[in-house]
């Protein structure tokens, strides 16, 4: 390669990318799409007399991958993982596992190999940090929604790194024997632990010492030197350079100086990231896209529908409310840079056919186009979903957030934290052992059959013996998972909604039952979906998914029954609220106090707060449906005191009048937002 070839390729790439970027900015579309279109223009598959050397561009794109992953690592640190806490982890794990399973099933349905199907699941499991960050910045998205989405993205990035490491190990391994699989996972764990431990001892201290020199160019060069050095180390151990780059960024972030390094690295990263996305576009073969258009359409629908459902469910179960959960689901319904990297990894390792990369890029391009529209539509869609929920579910989703709030802020002595953590560890240990038995039996099945046949058993009897033994080994762990989920739900339910002290009647029974069933449902989903996703490639059918479906249906029936009973509890609470409001009806608005006595007598209905509508309020003369209070804020109106009369559990068509006193229920944040809306 001569120097002028390098300069020529770089000039063509950056020149065309600059033009397409300007066009896409004018069209108010993500610039990532402009880079991909630039790659399509200068690629070898389109008859345009403007072709860049694919080899040179591919080499430069490797630098883009490394710098992109390094920047993501700078945004991720152990401190941030602790901060986003278990809530983002639950949402990301449920969503990513669900998409892994869906992608594998779709791949097998199209006749792709097991490894190609696994790569398909992996590349549609992770949403795009780059695309969402740009879209949120352009639309000015702030507040709780941004926190939830960013938290999920942080955990998803970590899941993607682990997936790439596992896929690399599996693709280069010698078969899928139980021993080889255990050795692969063990080597990966040892590498990660060793690198992180040694890196934490050296890199943060070194970075702090370098920054004290107060020389920006020295800081930049040293940071990039660490980045490429750790990337090379990861490659020497048989893992991807992307993994090493990500880990180097995370280790540097532990120094606490990432805010100094990020703006220094950003211009270099943006330039090479643009080349990376251009190289992605160069690999798109329109002929292959035309051949596999059915798979592209199916995977696009799977990405949009699956991610909306998975993220919405996970976000709601962690206490984010209907509106925020639906908005988060619509915001995360795309794939991006990690999909390109994972698909490129499959090509590099010869684990997938050439068709998968252009499919991944096309699906990403389509979902990138739909992302801004879905984010804009997320508010109206969330309101529509809230309106269409059955009345028992509307009541439940309002109160569920307050129960989660009680669980987070309640006194820890009622349910010791170590006890909850112990049950969670046992829950995941049972799931891991169950997965190990299923995978071990699957990969050793033929050898076990041959061994037993050698002892003189018939083929049919041997099959039943092996399967029966596997089921017998699995049964205790399966029962343990269900039992631990039940105990965990009961413990957390008692903490959030304790029984009435000294009372003969448990007045918190109805809401606690609904809460416990929901927590059990969350535990089964949190363990069951990853378990199904991990074991599906090793099973001939959908046995695991069917077992999980049966469990979920049983829990869904129990949940519906408890949600219906909750309605009666809330109606009784609303009647008690009316009586208290009657006593307060002559007081000025400033003297209205929280309805603590009602909350104490009927726990589980949140902490109701009265709010009087002043004659000039914007809510006067509007119905609750027109205000859409619950859809906008997550708070609900339990009762209305109106002069000498009252309204218990008002309907959506209830017209609000001046001097009405509304009893608002929900989380503290939801109630504050509702009072702001009512006050105009």
C-alpha positions as CSV (number, residue, x, y, z in Angstrom):
1,X,0.0,0.0,0.0
2,X,1.4,3.4,-1.0
3,X,1.0,6.6,0.9
4,X,-1.1,8.2,-1.8
5,X,-3.6,5.2,-1.7
6,X,-4.1,5.9,2.0
7,X,-4.7,9.6,1.4
8,X,-7.0,9.0,-1.5
9,X,-9.2,6.5,0.5
10,X,-9.3,8.9,3.5
11,X,-10.2,11.9,1.2
12,X,-13.0,10.0,-0.5
13,X,-14.4,8.7,2.8
14,X,-14.4,12.0,4.7
15,X,-15.5,14.0,1.7
16,X,-18.5,12.0,0.9
17,X,-19.4,11.6,4.6
18,X,-19.3,15.3,5.0
19,X,-21.8,15.9,2.2
20,X,-24.2,13.2,3.4
21,X,-23.9,14.4,7.0
22,X,-24.9,17.9,5.9
23,X,-27.9,16.6,3.9
24,X,-29.1,14.4,6.8
25,X,-28.8,17.2,9.3
26,X,-30.9,19.4,7.0
27,X,-33.5,16.7,6.8
28,X,-33.4,16.4,10.6
29,X,-32.4,12.7,10.5
30,X,-29.7,10.9,12.5
31,X,-26.2,11.6,11.0
32,X,-25.3,7.9,11.5
33,X,-27.6,7.2,8.6
34,X,-25.7,9.7,6.5
35,X,-22.4,7.9,7.2
36,X,-24.0,4.6,6.2
37,X,-25.3,6.1,3.0
38,X,-21.9,7.5,2.3
39,X,-20.4,4.0,2.7
40,X,-23.0,2.6,0.3
41,X,-22.1,5.3,-2.3
42,X,-18.3,4.6,-2.2
43,X,-18.7,0.9,-1.7
44,X,-18.0,-1.8,-4.3
45,X,-21.7,-2.9,-4.6
46,X,-23.1,0.3,-6.1
47,X,-22.2,1.3,-9.7
48,X,-21.0,4.8,-8.8
49,X,-17.5,5.8,-10.1
50,X,-16.3,6.8,-6.6
51,X,-14.8,3.8,-4.9
52,X,-12.5,3.8,-1.8
53,X,-10.1,1.0,-1.1
54,X,-12.1,-1.4,1.1
55,X,-9.0,-2.8,2.8
56,X,-7.7,0.7,3.9
57,X,-11.2,1.8,5.1
58,X,-11.6,-1.5,7.0
59,X,-8.3,-0.9,8.8
60,X,-9.3,2.7,9.7
61,X,-12.7,1.4,10.9
62,X,-10.9,-0.8,13.4
63,X,-9.6,2.3,15.0
64,X,-13.1,3.7,15.0
65,X,-14.4,0.6,16.9
66,X,-11.6,0.8,19.4
67,X,-12.2,4.6,20.1
68,X,-16.0,4.2,20.1
69,X,-15.8,1.4,22.7
70,X,-13.2,3.4,24.7
71,X,-15.5,6.4,24.9
72,X,-18.4,4.1,26.0
73,X,-16.0,2.8,28.7
74,X,-15.3,6.3,29.9
75,X,-19.0,6.8,30.4
76,X,-19.3,3.5,32.3
77,X,-17.7,2.9,35.7
78,X,-18.4,0.7,38.7
79,X,-19.7,3.8,40.5
80,X,-22.3,4.3,37.8
81,X,-23.3,0.7,37.8
82,X,-24.0,1.0,41.6
83,X,-25.9,4.3,41.0
84,X,-28.3,2.9,38.3
85,X,-28.8,0.1,40.8
86,X,-30.9,-3.0,40.3
87,X,-33.7,-1.2,38.5
88,X,-31.9,-0.6,35.3
89,X,-30.3,-4.1,35.6
90,X,-33.7,-5.8,35.8
91,X,-35.0,-3.9,32.8
92,X,-31.9,-4.5,30.7
93,X,-31.7,-8.2,31.6
94,X,-35.3,-8.9,30.9
95,X,-35.2,-7.1,27.5
96,X,-31.9,-8.4,26.3
97,X,-32.7,-12.0,27.3
98,X,-36.1,-11.8,25.5
99,X,-34.5,-10.4,22.4
100,X,-31.7,-13.0,22.4
101,X,-34.4,-15.7,22.5
102,X,-36.5,-14.1,19.8
103,X,-33.5,-13.6,17.5
104,X,-32.5,-17.2,17.9
105,X,-36.0,-18.4,17.1
106,X,-36.2,-16.2,14.0
107,X,-32.8,-17.4,12.8
108,X,-33.7,-21.0,13.1
109,X,-37.1,-20.4,11.4
110,X,-35.2,-19.1,8.4
111,X,-33.0,-22.1,8.4
112,X,-29.8,-20.5,9.6
113,X,-27.2,-22.4,11.6
114,X,-27.3,-22.5,15.4
115,X,-24.3,-20.2,15.6
116,X,-25.8,-17.7,13.1
117,X,-29.0,-17.7,15.0
118,X,-27.2,-17.0,18.3
119,X,-25.4,-14.1,16.6
120,X,-28.8,-12.9,15.3
121,X,-30.1,-12.8,18.9
122,X,-27.1,-11.0,20.1
123,X,-27.1,-8.3,17.5
124,X,-30.8,-7.4,18.0
125,X,-30.5,-7.5,21.8
126,X,-28.6,-4.2,22.4
127,X,-30.0,-0.7,21.7
128,X,-28.0,2.1,20.3
129,X,-26.4,4.5,22.8
130,X,-25.2,6.8,19.9
131,X,-28.6,7.1,18.2
132,X,-30.6,7.6,21.4
133,X,-28.2,10.2,22.8
134,X,-28.5,12.2,19.5
135,X,-32.3,11.9,19.4
136,X,-32.7,12.9,23.1
137,X,-30.4,15.9,22.6
138,X,-32.3,17.0,19.5
139,X,-35.7,16.7,21.2
140,X,-34.6,18.0,24.6
141,X,-35.6,14.9,26.6
142,X,-34.7,15.4,30.3
143,X,-35.9,14.2,33.7
144,X,-36.9,10.7,34.8
145,X,-37.3,9.3,31.3
146,X,-33.7,10.2,30.4
147,X,-32.4,8.7,33.7
148,X,-34.3,5.4,33.1
149,X,-33.1,5.1,29.4
150,X,-29.5,6.0,30.2
151,X,-29.4,3.5,33.1
152,X,-30.7,0.7,30.8
153,X,-28.2,1.6,28.1
154,X,-25.3,1.4,30.6
155,X,-26.3,-2.1,31.6
156,X,-26.9,-3.1,28.0
157,X,-23.5,-2.0,27.0
158,X,-22.0,-4.2,29.7
159,X,-24.2,-7.1,28.5
160,X,-23.0,-6.5,24.9
161,X,-19.3,-6.6,26.0
162,X,-19.9,-10.0,27.8
163,X,-21.8,-11.3,24.7
164,X,-18.9,-10.4,22.4
165,X,-16.4,-12.1,24.7
166,X,-18.6,-15.3,24.9
167,X,-19.3,-15.3,21.2
168,X,-15.6,-15.0,20.4
169,X,-14.7,-17.8,22.8
170,X,-17.5,-20.1,21.5
171,X,-16.8,-19.4,17.8
172,X,-13.1,-20.2,18.2
173,X,-13.6,-23.1,20.5
174,X,-13.3,-26.8,19.6
175,X,-16.9,-27.9,19.8
176,X,-19.6,-27.5,22.5
177,X,-18.7,-30.2,25.0
178,X,-19.6,-29.5,28.6
179,X,-15.9,-29.4,29.6
180,X,-15.0,-27.0,26.7
181,X,-17.9,-24.7,27.6
182,X,-17.0,-24.6,31.2
183,X,-13.3,-23.9,30.3
184,X,-14.4,-21.1,28.0
185,X,-16.5,-19.4,30.6
186,X,-13.8,-19.9,33.2
187,X,-11.1,-18.4,31.0
188,X,-13.3,-15.4,30.3
189,X,-14.0,-14.9,34.0
190,X,-10.3,-15.2,34.9
191,X,-9.3,-12.7,32.2
192,X,-11.9,-10.2,33.2
193,X,-11.2,-10.5,37.0
194,X,-7.4,-10.4,36.4
195,X,-7.5,-7.4,34.1
196,X,-9.9,-5.4,36.3
197,X,-8.0,-6.1,39.6
198,X,-4.5,-5.3,38.1
199,X,-5.9,-2.4,36.2
200,X,-7.6,-0.8,39.2
201,X,-4.3,-0.9,41.0
202,X,-2.3,0.8,38.3
203,X,-4.4,2.8,35.7
204,X,-6.4,5.2,37.9
205,X,-3.3,6.2,39.9
206,X,-1.3,6.7,36.6
207,X,-4.0,8.8,35.0
208,X,-4.3,11.0,38.1
209,X,-0.5,11.5,38.1
210,X,-0.6,12.4,34.3
211,X,-3.4,14.9,34.7
212,X,-1.5,16.7,37.5
213,X,1.1,17.6,34.8
214,X,-1.7,19.9,33.3
215,X,-0.6,19.1,29.7
216,X,-3.7,18.2,27.6
217,X,-1.7,16.7,24.8
218,X,0.1,14.4,27.2
219,X,-3.2,13.3,28.8
220,X,-4.6,12.5,25.4
221,X,-1.6,10.5,24.2
222,X,-1.3,8.6,27.5
223,X,-5.1,7.8,27.5
224,X,-5.0,6.5,23.9
225,X,-1.8,4.6,24.7
226,X,-3.6,2.8,27.5
227,X,-6.6,2.2,25.3
228,X,-4.7,0.6,22.5
229,X,-2.4,-1.3,24.9
230,X,-5.3,-3.0,26.7
231,X,-7.1,-3.6,23.4
232,X,-3.9,-5.4,22.1
233,X,-3.7,-7.4,25.4
234,X,-7.3,-8.6,25.0
235,X,-6.6,-9.7,21.4
236,X,-3.5,-11.6,22.6
237,X,-5.7,-13.5,25.0
238,X,-8.1,-14.4,22.1
239,X,-10.8,-11.8,22.8
240,X,-11.9,-8.8,20.7
241,X,-10.1,-5.5,20.7
242,X,-13.5,-3.9,21.5
243,X,-13.6,-5.7,24.8
244,X,-10.1,-4.4,25.7
245,X,-11.0,-0.9,24.6
246,X,-14.1,-0.8,26.7
247,X,-12.4,-2.1,29.8
248,X,-9.6,0.4,29.4
249,X,-12.1,3.2,29.3
250,X,-13.9,1.8,32.4
251,X,-10.6,1.6,34.3
252,X,-9.6,5.2,33.4
253,X,-13.1,6.3,34.5
254,X,-12.4,4.9,38.0
255,X,-9.7,7.6,38.3
256,X,-12.6,10.1,38.6
257,X,-11.0,12.2,35.8
258,X,-13.1,11.0,32.9
259,X,-14.6,14.5,32.5
260,X,-11.2,15.8,31.7
261,X,-10.4,13.0,29.2
262,X,-13.7,12.8,27.4
263,X,-13.5,16.2,25.6
264,X,-9.9,15.5,24.6
265,X,-10.8,12.1,23.0
266,X,-14.1,13.2,21.5
267,X,-12.8,14.9,18.2
268,X,-10.5,11.9,17.5
269,X,-13.3,9.5,18.3
270,X,-15.9,11.3,16.1
271,X,-13.6,11.3,13.1
272,X,-12.7,7.6,13.3
273,X,-16.3,6.6,14.3
274,X,-17.5,8.3,11.1
275,X,-15.1,6.1,9.2
276,X,-16.4,3.1,11.0
277,X,-20.0,3.8,10.1
278,X,-18.9,4.5,6.5
279,X,-17.2,1.1,6.4
280,X,-20.4,-0.4,7.7
281,X,-22.3,1.1,4.7
282,X,-19.6,-0.2,2.3
283,X,-20.4,-3.8,3.3
284,X,-24.1,-3.5,2.3
285,X,-24.8,-5.4,-0.8
286,X,-28.2,-4.4,-2.2
287,X,-28.4,-7.7,-4.0
288,X,-28.2,-9.6,-0.7
289,X,-30.6,-7.2,0.9
290,X,-33.1,-7.9,-1.9
291,X,-32.7,-11.6,-1.5
292,X,-33.2,-11.5,2.3
293,X,-35.9,-8.8,2.4
294,X,-38.3,-11.1,4.3
295,X,-35.8,-11.6,7.0
296,X,-35.2,-7.9,7.2
297,X,-38.9,-7.1,7.6
298,X,-39.4,-9.8,10.2
299,X,-36.3,-8.8,12.2
300,X,-37.3,-5.1,12.1
301,X,-40.8,-5.9,13.5
302,X,-39.2,-8.2,16.1
303,X,-36.8,-5.4,17.2
304,X,-39.5,-2.7,17.4
305,X,-42.3,-4.8,19.0
306,X,-40.0,-7.0,21.2
307,X,-38.0,-4.1,22.6
308,X,-41.1,-2.0,23.3
309,X,-42.7,-4.9,25.2
310,X,-39.5,-6.0,27.0
311,X,-38.4,-2.6,28.2
312,X,-41.9,-1.4,29.1
313,X,-42.5,-4.5,31.2
314,X,-39.1,-4.3,32.9
315,X,-39.3,-0.6,33.6
316,X,-42.8,-0.9,35.0
317,X,-41.9,-3.8,37.3
318,X,-39.1,-1.7,38.8
319,X,-41.6,1.1,39.7
320,X,-41.3,3.6,36.9
321,X,-45.0,4.0,36.2
322,X,-47.0,3.4,33.0
323,X,-46.1,6.6,31.2
324,X,-42.3,6.5,31.8
325,X,-42.2,2.7,31.1
326,X,-44.0,3.0,27.7
327,X,-41.9,6.0,26.7
328,X,-38.7,4.1,27.6
329,X,-39.8,1.2,25.6
330,X,-40.5,3.3,22.5
331,X,-37.2,5.2,22.9
332,X,-35.1,2.0,23.0
333,X,-36.7,0.3,20.0
334,X,-33.7,0.2,17.7
335,X,-30.3,-1.4,17.2
336,X,-27.0,0.4,16.3
337,X,-23.3,0.3,16.7
338,X,-23.1,-2.8,18.8
339,X,-25.1,-4.7,16.2
340,X,-22.5,-3.8,13.6
341,X,-19.7,-4.8,15.8
342,X,-21.3,-8.1,16.7
343,X,-22.2,-8.9,13.1
344,X,-18.6,-7.9,12.0
345,X,-17.3,-10.2,14.7
346,X,-19.3,-13.1,13.2
347,X,-17.8,-12.4,9.8
348,X,-14.2,-12.1,11.1
349,X,-14.5,-15.4,13.0
350,X,-16.2,-17.1,10.0
351,X,-19.1,-18.0,12.4
352,X,-21.8,-16.5,10.2
353,X,-22.5,-16.2,6.5
354,X,-21.9,-13.0,4.5
355,X,-25.7,-12.4,4.4
356,X,-26.0,-11.5,8.2
357,X,-24.0,-8.3,8.1
358,X,-26.1,-6.4,5.5
359,X,-29.3,-7.7,7.2
360,X,-28.1,-6.3,10.5
361,X,-27.1,-2.9,9.0
362,X,-30.4,-2.6,7.1
363,X,-32.5,-3.4,10.2
364,X,-30.4,-0.8,12.1
365,X,-31.0,1.8,9.4
366,X,-34.7,1.3,9.4
367,X,-35.0,1.3,13.2
368,X,-32.8,4.4,13.3
369,X,-35.2,6.2,11.0
370,X,-38.2,5.2,13.1
371,X,-36.6,6.1,16.5
372,X,-37.2,9.9,16.4
373,X,-40.8,9.3,15.4
374,X,-41.3,6.7,18.1
375,X,-39.8,9.1,20.7
376,X,-42.1,11.9,19.6
377,X,-45.2,9.6,19.7
378,X,-44.3,8.1,23.1
379,X,-46.3,10.6,25.1
380,X,-49.6,10.2,23.2
381,X,-49.1,6.4,23.0
382,X,-48.5,6.2,26.8
383,X,-51.7,8.2,27.4
384,X,-53.6,5.9,25.1
385,X,-52.3,2.8,26.8
386,X,-53.3,4.2,30.2
387,X,-56.8,5.0,29.0
388,X,-57.3,1.5,27.5
389,X,-56.3,-0.4,30.6
390,X,-59.2,-2.1,32.5
391,X,-60.2,-0.3,35.7
392,X,-58.6,-2.8,38.1
393,X,-55.3,-2.4,36.2
394,X,-55.6,1.4,36.2
395,X,-56.0,1.3,40.0
396,X,-53.1,-1.2,40.4
397,X,-50.6,0.7,38.2
398,X,-51.2,3.9,40.2
399,X,-50.7,2.3,43.6
400,X,-47.8,0.0,42.5
401,X,-45.4,2.9,42.2
402,X,-46.2,4.0,45.8
403,X,-45.5,0.4,47.0
404,X,-42.1,0.4,45.3
405,X,-41.4,3.8,46.9
406,X,-42.3,2.3,50.3
407,X,-40.0,-0.6,49.6
408,X,-37.1,1.7,48.8
409,X,-37.6,4.2,51.6
410,X,-38.9,1.8,54.3
411,X,-36.9,0.9,57.4
412,X,-34.4,-1.8,56.6
413,X,-34.9,-3.6,59.9
414,X,-38.2,-5.0,58.9
415,X,-36.6,-7.2,56.2
416,X,-32.8,-7.3,56.6
417,X,-31.0,-6.5,53.4
418,X,-28.7,-9.5,53.8
419,X,-31.7,-11.8,53.9
420,X,-33.0,-10.4,50.6
421,X,-29.5,-10.6,49.0
422,X,-29.1,-14.1,50.2
423,X,-32.4,-15.2,48.6
424,X,-31.4,-13.4,45.4
425,X,-28.1,-15.2,45.3
426,X,-29.8,-18.6,45.9
427,X,-32.3,-17.8,43.2
428,X,-29.6,-17.1,40.5
429,X,-27.5,-20.0,41.8
430,X,-30.5,-22.4,41.3
431,X,-31.0,-20.9,37.8
432,X,-27.3,-21.3,36.9
433,X,-27.2,-24.9,38.1
434,X,-30.5,-25.7,36.2
435,X,-29.0,-24.2,33.0
436,X,-25.8,-26.2,33.6
437,X,-27.7,-29.4,33.9
438,X,-29.7,-28.7,30.7
439,X,-26.7,-27.6,28.7
440,X,-24.5,-30.4,30.0
441,X,-27.1,-33.1,29.2
442,X,-27.6,-31.7,25.7
443,X,-23.9,-31.5,24.7
444,X,-23.2,-34.9,26.3
445,X,-26.4,-36.6,25.1
446,X,-25.0,-38.7,22.3
447,X,-22.1,-39.9,24.4
448,X,-24.3,-40.8,27.3
449,X,-26.6,-42.8,24.9
450,X,-23.6,-44.6,23.5
451,X,-22.3,-45.4,26.9
452,X,-25.6,-46.9,28.1
453,X,-26.2,-48.8,24.9
454,X,-22.7,-50.3,25.4
455,X,-24.0,-51.8,28.7
456,X,-26.7,-53.6,26.8
457,X,-29.7,-51.2,27.1
458,X,-32.0,-50.7,24.2
459,X,-32.0,-47.4,22.4
460,X,-35.5,-46.4,23.5
461,X,-34.9,-47.3,27.1
462,X,-31.6,-45.5,27.0
463,X,-33.2,-42.3,25.8
464,X,-35.8,-42.5,28.6
465,X,-33.2,-43.1,31.2
466,X,-31.0,-40.1,30.1
467,X,-34.0,-37.8,29.8
468,X,-35.5,-39.0,33.1
469,X,-32.3,-38.6,35.0
470,X,-31.9,-35.1,33.6
471,X,-35.4,-34.2,34.7
472,X,-34.9,-35.7,38.1
473,X,-31.7,-33.6,38.6
474,X,-33.5,-30.5,37.3
475,X,-36.6,-30.9,39.5
476,X,-35.1,-29.7,42.9
477,X,-33.7,-26.6,41.3
478,X,-36.9,-25.8,39.5
479,X,-38.9,-26.1,42.7
480,X,-36.2,-24.1,44.5
481,X,-36.5,-21.2,42.0
482,X,-40.3,-21.1,42.4
483,X,-40.1,-21.4,46.2
484,X,-37.5,-18.7,46.5
485,X,-39.5,-16.4,44.2
486,X,-42.5,-16.9,46.5
487,X,-40.5,-16.3,49.7
488,X,-38.8,-13.2,48.2
489,X,-42.1,-11.7,47.2
490,X,-43.6,-12.3,50.6
491,X,-40.6,-10.8,52.4
492,X,-40.6,-7.7,50.2
493,X,-44.4,-7.4,50.4
494,X,-44.3,-7.4,54.2
495,X,-41.6,-4.7,54.2
496,X,-43.5,-2.4,51.9
497,X,-47.0,-3.1,53.3
498,X,-46.6,-4.3,56.9
499,X,-49.6,-5.7,58.8
500,X,-51.6,-3.3,61.0
501,X,-49.9,-3.2,64.4
502,X,-52.1,-4.6,67.2
503,X,-55.1,-5.2,64.8
504,X,-57.0,-8.4,64.6
505,X,-57.8,-7.8,60.9
506,X,-55.0,-7.4,58.4
507,X,-56.2,-4.3,56.6
508,X,-53.2,-4.4,54.2
509,X,-54.0,-7.9,53.0
510,X,-55.6,-7.0,49.6
511,X,-52.9,-4.6,48.4
512,X,-50.1,-6.8,49.8
513,X,-51.5,-9.8,47.9
514,X,-51.4,-7.9,44.7
515,X,-47.9,-6.6,45.4
516,X,-46.6,-10.0,46.3
517,X,-48.0,-11.7,43.2
518,X,-46.4,-9.0,41.1
519,X,-43.0,-9.4,42.7
520,X,-43.2,-13.2,42.2
521,X,-44.1,-12.5,38.6
522,X,-41.0,-10.2,38.3
523,X,-38.8,-12.8,39.9
524,X,-40.0,-15.6,37.5
525,X,-39.4,-13.2,34.5
526,X,-36.0,-12.1,35.8
527,X,-34.8,-15.7,36.1
528,X,-37.0,-17.5,33.6
529,X,-36.3,-15.4,30.5
530,X,-32.5,-15.5,30.7
531,X,-32.7,-19.2,31.5
532,X,-34.9,-19.9,28.4
533,X,-32.6,-17.7,26.2
534,X,-29.4,-19.5,27.4
535,X,-30.8,-23.0,27.1
536,X,-32.8,-22.6,23.9
537,X,-29.9,-23.4,21.5
538,X,-29.3,-26.7,23.3
539,X,-33.0,-27.9,23.2
540,X,-34.7,-29.4,20.2
541,X,-38.0,-27.6,20.8
542,X,-39.6,-25.0,23.0
543,X,-39.9,-27.0,26.2
544,X,-38.3,-24.3,28.3
545,X,-40.4,-21.5,26.8
546,X,-43.6,-23.6,27.3
547,X,-42.8,-24.2,31.0
548,X,-42.2,-20.5,31.5
549,X,-45.4,-19.7,29.7
550,X,-47.4,-22.0,31.9
551,X,-45.9,-20.4,35.1
552,X,-46.6,-16.9,33.8
553,X,-50.2,-17.8,32.9
554,X,-50.8,-19.2,36.4
555,X,-49.3,-16.1,38.0
556,X,-51.3,-13.9,35.6
557,X,-54.6,-15.4,36.9
558,X,-53.5,-14.9,40.5
559,X,-52.5,-11.3,39.6
560,X,-55.9,-10.5,38.0
561,X,-57.8,-11.9,41.0
562,X,-55.7,-9.8,43.4
563,X,-56.1,-6.7,41.3
564,X,-59.8,-7.1,41.3
565,X,-59.9,-7.5,45.1
566,X,-57.8,-4.4,45.3
567,X,-60.6,-2.4,43.8
568,X,-62.8,-3.1,46.8
569,X,-60.0,-2.0,49.1
570,X,-59.6,1.2,47.2
571,X,-63.3,1.9,47.2
572,X,-63.4,1.5,51.0
573,X,-60.4,3.8,51.3
574,X,-62.1,6.4,49.1
575,X,-65.2,6.3,51.4
576,X,-63.0,6.9,54.4
577,X,-61.2,9.7,52.6
578,X,-64.6,11.4,51.9
579,X,-65.3,11.4,55.7
580,X,-62.0,13.0,56.5
581,X,-62.4,15.6,53.7
582,X,-65.8,16.5,55.1
583,X,-64.1,17.4,58.4
584,X,-61.6,19.5,56.5
585,X,-64.0,21.1,54.0
586,X,-64.2,24.4,55.9
587,X,-60.5,24.8,56.2
588,X,-58.4,27.0,53.8
589,X,-56.3,25.3,51.2
590,X,-53.1,25.9,53.2
591,X,-54.6,24.1,56.2
592,X,-55.4,20.9,54.3
593,X,-53.2,18.2,55.8
594,X,-52.2,14.8,54.3
595,X,-54.7,12.1,55.0
596,X,-52.4,10.2,57.4
597,X,-55.2,8.7,59.4
598,X,-56.7,7.1,56.3
599,X,-53.3,5.8,55.2
600,X,-52.8,4.3,58.7
601,X,-56.3,2.7,58.8
602,X,-56.2,1.5,55.2
603,X,-52.6,0.9,54.1
604,X,-51.8,0.2,50.5
605,X,-53.6,3.2,49.0
606,X,-50.5,5.3,49.1
607,X,-50.3,8.5,51.1
608,X,-53.4,10.4,49.8
609,X,-53.0,14.2,49.6
610,X,-55.9,16.6,49.4
611,X,-55.8,19.4,46.8
612,X,-58.5,22.2,46.5
613,X,-59.3,23.6,43.0
614,X,-59.3,27.3,43.1
615,X,-61.8,29.2,40.9
616,X,-59.1,30.2,38.5
617,X,-57.6,26.8,38.2
618,X,-57.0,25.5,34.6
619,X,-58.6,22.2,35.6
620,X,-62.0,23.7,36.5
621,X,-64.6,22.9,33.8
622,X,-62.7,19.9,32.5
623,X,-63.3,16.2,32.9
624,X,-60.7,13.9,34.3
625,X,-60.4,12.3,30.8
626,X,-59.6,15.7,29.3
627,X,-57.0,16.4,31.9
628,X,-55.5,12.9,31.5
629,X,-54.0,13.3,35.0
630,X,-53.0,9.7,35.5
631,X,-51.6,9.4,32.0
632,X,-49.5,12.5,32.4
633,X,-48.3,12.3,36.0
634,X,-49.0,8.7,37.3
635,X,-51.3,10.1,40.1
636,X,-55.0,9.3,40.4
637,X,-58.0,10.9,42.0
638,X,-59.4,8.5,44.6
639,X,-62.3,10.7,45.8
640,X,-63.8,14.2,45.4
641,X,-65.4,16.3,48.2
642,X,-67.8,18.7,46.6
643,X,-69.7,21.0,49.0
644,X,-72.2,18.9,50.8
645,X,-71.8,16.0,48.4
646,X,-69.0,13.7,47.4
647,X,-67.8,11.4,44.6
648,X,-66.1,8.1,45.5
649,X,-63.7,6.7,42.8
650,X,-64.7,9.2,40.1
651,X,-65.1,8.1,36.5
652,X,-63.1,9.6,33.6
653,X,-66.1,11.7,32.6
654,X,-66.4,13.4,36.0
655,X,-66.5,17.2,35.5
656,X,-64.3,19.2,38.0
657,X,-65.7,22.3,39.6
658,X,-64.3,25.2,41.6
659,X,-63.7,24.5,45.3
660,X,-63.6,20.7,44.7
661,X,-61.2,19.0,47.1
662,X,-59.5,16.1,45.3
663,X,-57.8,13.2,47.1
664,X,-54.7,12.4,45.1
665,X,-52.8,9.1,45.4
666,X,-49.5,7.9,43.9
667,X,-45.8,8.4,44.5
668,X,-44.6,11.7,46.0
669,X,-43.2,12.7,42.6
670,X,-46.5,11.9,40.8
671,X,-48.6,13.8,43.3
672,X,-46.3,16.9,43.0
673,X,-46.7,16.7,39.2
674,X,-50.5,16.3,39.5
675,X,-50.8,19.3,41.7
676,X,-48.8,21.3,39.2
677,X,-51.1,20.3,36.4
678,X,-54.2,21.0,38.4
679,X,-52.9,24.4,39.4
680,X,-52.2,25.2,35.7
